[in-house]
Amino acid sequence: MNAGPHETGDGPPSGGIKGDPPFKDADTPEQSPGPASDPEESSDPDDDSGPPEPDDDSGPPEPATDPEKPPELDDIPRILLFMRPGRNRELLTAALSERYAVETTTDVETLESTFDCCVFDAHEFTRVAGTIQPRRALAAPVFLPFVLLVGDDTAPMRDHAWEHVDDIVELPVRKRALRSRIANLVERRRTSLRLAERERRLTETVADLRLKERAMDEAPVGITVAESGEGENPLVYTNHGFETLTGYGSEMFGADCRFLQGTETDPDTRAEIRAALDEEQPISTDILNYRRNGQTFWNRLTIAPLRDEHDEVTHYVGFQTDITDRKIRERRLEVMGRVLNHNLRNKMNLIDGYAELLRSTVDDEASQEPLDIISETADDLMRIAETVRKIDHALAETPSADSATDLTERLPELVSRMSDRYPDATFSLSLPDASLDVTVVGLVTAIEEAVENAVKHNDRTEPTVAVRVERRGPEWIAIEIEDDGPGIPDHEVHVLGHGETNLTHADRLGIWLMYWVVNKAGGEFSVSADDGGTTIGLSVPIDP
C-alpha cells in the first residue's frame, strides 16, 4: 500500500523529497518522535477488509451546544490535508474523517481559510513553508497547529521544519497514534479558542465596567455606594460629584452617610430614611444636609437597594442633588400664594366694603361711576387671587390610582353647575359610553376653567359651549371645549410656547392653568381660534 515517489506524475524538486512512505503495518515497530507522540496500538490501515474501525463507540463528535463557547466550537473540527493526491492522502482522509471534517488541497490560498489543524506532506511543506508563520500571526493569539509527515529520507529537513510546525510525524505510523497526536493538537487549538473567547468577553466586561465607572465618576450628581448593615451602612464608593457637592471624598469610606446630617435636619425625615433601609426598600426624599464647611443645602436624596443573585441586599446606591434654589423658590411661591390668597383678598374685601359705604352717601351719577370702577377692579383682583389659589391647588396634588376620577360622572355634574350659573348659555356634552377613569391631576379643574372662560369671554347674549370627550387608543383621551365667542387673541396663545415679557403676556391666568395641567401629565395642549369661536384641545394619557 506504499505510494510511489512519482504518484502525481511530477518528479521531486532537486534535493527535495522523493516520496512519502505509507502508514505502518501492524507488525512493524512504531517510530513516533515529536512532542505529541502516543505509543497507543491500533489496527492496520492497509487492511482491505473495510475502513478502519473507530477507536471507541462514540462515533463522530456532536457539535458543541454550550452557549458560552465561541461560534467556532459549535462545529466539528476541520482538518486541512495539504498533500499531493495519492494513496497516502486517501488513507489519511479515511483515518481522520471518522472524527473530523477533512478537506484536501494543494492551493496555498486555502491556508487563509478557517481550520483547526493543517497536515503537510514533505513535498507541499517545502513549497509553502514560508506562508506558515504569516498564517499563525493572522490567527494570533489563538493557537493554530501545523503537522508535517516525513519519511526516513527526509531526516535532514527536520530541524528546519520544527521552526514552522508543531509536530513531525514519521511515516509509517499507526492510525491510532496518528489520530491521537492530531487530537492533542486540535484540543490545544480548541482550548486556545475558549481562552481567547473568555479573554475577549473579559476585556469587554472590563471596558463596560470602566465606562460605567467613568459615567458615575463624571455624573453631575452625587453618587454613593454603601454596604448593607444593621444600623450602619459604611460607604465604599463616592464619585466626584459627591465630593463637589459635600466637600467629602474617599476619606469617609467606612463611615455612615449620616455625617451629612446636622442639628437642623428634620428628625422625621431621618426616621423615614432609616425605616426604608431597615425594610430594604427604595426611598426618595428632600433632606437638609451639611457640607464639610458647615454650609447647609437642600438635598434631593434617592436611595435604592442593590441585590445579588440570591436576592439578598448587599449594598445601597444613593443619588444626591442640590435643590436649594428650588426649595427657596418653592418657599417664595408659598409666601406669595399666601399673600394673594389671604392678604390681598382681605384688602380687596375692605376696599369693596368702603366703596359700598361711599355709594350710599352720594346720589349723583357722576360720583357713582368712580365707585363702580373701584368695585369692578376689586372684583377682578379677587378673581385673579382665586385663580392663583385654584392653580396652586390643582397642581399640588400627586396622581395615584386611588385618586382616579370617572369623567363620565364628574363632567355631567360640572355642566349642570355651569347651566345653573349661566342660565342664558347653552351647554352640550358628548362622552364615551363606558366609564372613563383618569388620574391626571387637576384635569376636571382645567376643563371647568375652559368651559367658564368660554362663557365669560363670549359677547353673545346666548353663548353656546360644546364639550366632547373621546378615547384615543387604550391609554389616551382627547377633550375639546368649543365655543362661538370672538376667539382668544393670538398673543395669549403665543406666550405659552415662548414665555412672557413685560410687553407680551397673557391677560388670563386660566389659559396657563389649562396648559400646566396638560403639560404636567405629559399631554398636548392646543388652541384654534377664528371669528367663529375657539376650540381648546386637551390630549392626555389616562394614567400618566
Phi, psi and omega in degrees: 000020183277132177279135183288166185289343182234044187289341178269355184090353178253136176282159180291153177295160183301127180074009184265207184270135180279332181173166182257126179293161181278181171295156186280141174291160185292332183265008180261133179301143184272140170240121185219066177291165179121161186288345184240027184290155182217121184279011187296141182278158179204176177281162183282122180289347180275000180295123183276004183289347180152179181295154181300145177286146174298154181285344177212180184267007186282339182070190179300142183293143175287146176301142180294142179240002180296117182294345180279346181277152178294160184304328183298333183277358178277351183252161174293135181307143184251124179252131179255115177266101182267078188221154175292149176300147179154184185297319180302314181295323179295315180296318180293322177298316180296322182290327185264340185293340179295335185240340188227162169274112188255134175232132179256145183194160166228013180271118184297334179294338179296334179296343178277353179279180180266127177208169183253344176195141179239129181246124179254148160270169186298322183296311183288328177298315179301324184286323189240013184305327183291347180268352187290310182298317175301325179290323175299317181299324179293327181276341185305144007273008181282137179290131178231108188275147174231139184234140178243130174263127183227161173245182182297329184279001180248015183305321183299337184270357188294315182300317177294323183294327181298341176288345186242330187244168182258345178204144175239120184252122178278134174259141005283156181216146178289148183300315183296319180295317179298313181296324179296318181290320175297318181297321179299316180292320179296320180293322174301317178299314181295318177298319178297320177298317179298315180295320179296321179293318178296320179295321178298315180293322178296319178298317178296319180296316179297318178297321179294317179296320178295322177297315180294321179295319179295321178297319179292317181297323185262004180297144183282011177235162176284135178230131178228153172232129181231148178288151174281139181196170179277103177082332180236141177229086186293139179290141174234352180203138170221140179267177181296325180298324178293318180295320178296321183287318190250338186088356180257147179224218186294344178294346181264005177301135182097347179259148175287145185291002178293350178296346176280345182275158182211194187296328182270358179290130184297123181296330178294322177294319176303313182296323179296318179294315181298320180295319179296319179294318179297328180268003180056045181242151176288158180208145172229130182202163174259130184221143176276118181243172182237134174281171180302325181277006178091355180287137178274153173206150177274129185244123170275103188257128175234127181235136178224140178283147174249126185249150178269189183294345177262012180065025177265135179286120179253330183213168172234136174255135182238143177238129182238130179229132178285113180242027182302314181299320179295319179297318178297318179296319178298316179296321179296319178292324177299316179295314180297322178296320178295320179298316181292317186281335183245295184300310183295318180299315179298317180295319180293322176298321179295316179297316181295323179294316178293327176297322178292323177296317178296325181298326181284348182261354180239146182246335185283148184294325181297326179281333181289328185298314177299325178293324177296320179295320178300314181295317180296319179295318177299319178296319179299315180294325177295322179292322176298315179298322179293321178294319177299316178298319180295318178298313181300318181291319184292323185268348183279343183288158176249127182291145176201160179297331180289338182259022180297142180244131177272107183295333180290345175260318186285321185291321173301323177296318180297314181296324179294319177296319180295323178295321177290322183286326181232081186294338181277348181270154178247127182241140174230150184222130177238122184231157172295158181291320182275162177298155185222090181273127179231153179243017180291121182294128174076011184295315180296322178297319179295319179296317178299318179298317180295318180294315182293319177298325180298331179273313186295328182259020178255124183271005176284152179288330179229078182292154177237142179224129178244131178245123181235133179231132177211156177281143172239083185082183184286343189240355184233154173230152177238130181238132177235135174240112185245136178228173180247030181277192184284351180094149178281132178302148183301322184293335178293324181277325184301321185291341181297323181263342186242355180085165183260152172228177178297332182265330182239112181203161179278141177274348184238128175284338183301322182291329174292323177302311180298315182298316182293322179298313181292318182296320179297327180279355182078025181260197181235133180245134182220151177225126172235127185222144173207190182296340181272355179138192183229142173238119176264129179245129177235107178250117187222153172289148181295320181225086185298000000 
